[in-house]
Amino acid sequence: MKNLSFFLLADGPSWTWIILNLLPIEPDLQYAALMSQSFRTRLQMINNAIDFLLNQEQEETTDSTIDEI
């Protein structure tokens, strides 16, 4: 049960703060995420940033494959 106790914290688990500091996102977006009081909002921002990075990586891979053909 101890693992679920972070849901009771007002700020959520500490890993969300660490991830937000490590993600290569624009400072304004990072600031907005860090200032957010909603755990759900921070999770959504992390998800959006990771989705963006994955899509960007996929586009770069596709572009390089097209260049090889």
Secondary structure in CASP SS format (residue, H / E / C, confidence):
PFRMAT SS
TARGET T0000
AUTHOR 0000-0000-0000
METHOD secondary structure of the structure
MODEL  1
M C 1.00
K H 1.00
N H 1.00
L H 1.00
S H 1.00
F H 1.00
F H 1.00
L H 1.00
L C 1.00
A C 1.00
D C 1.00
G C 1.00
P C 1.00
S H 1.00
W H 1.00
T H 1.00
W H 1.00
I H 1.00
I H 1.00
L H 1.00
N H 1.00
L H 1.00
L C 1.00
P C 1.00
I C 1.00
E C 1.00
P H 1.00
D H 1.00
L H 1.00
Q H 1.00
Y H 1.00
A H 1.00
A H 1.00
L H 1.00
M H 1.00
S C 1.00
Q C 1.00
S C 1.00
F H 1.00
R H 1.00
T H 1.00
R H 1.00
L H 1.00
Q H 1.00
M H 1.00
I H 1.00
N H 1.00
N H 1.00
A H 1.00
I H 1.00
D H 1.00
F H 1.00
L H 1.00
L H 1.00
N H 1.00
Q H 1.00
E H 1.00
Q H 1.00
E H 1.00
E H 1.00
T H 1.00
T H 1.00
D H 1.00
S H 1.00
T H 1.00
I H 1.00
D H 1.00
E H 1.00
I C 1.00
END
